Amino acid sequence: MTGDRSSLDQPARLALLQIMEDRHGKASTIITSRLPVKEWYDYIGDPTLADAILDRLLHQAHRIELKGESLRKKR
């Protein structure tokens, strides 16, 4: 893991899993993050729950990864 990011605590992991479970196959979900997907396992912090969450999130997902400088820097 990079920087000073800590992992999610257990209540946050379970809440995220519940949200993904409730929406899976029923509704669209948009998530934006500066954290690369490869670091999500470490951020979620529990390999079993990370597998369950990411399975529901990434199944049939459309990922768009942006590269380049932040537009905030240009202002």
Secondary structure, 3 states (H helix, E strand, C coil): CCCCCCCCCHHHHHHHHHHHHHHCCCCCCCCCCCCCHHHHHHHHCCHHHHHHHHHHHHCCCCCCCCCCCCHHHHC
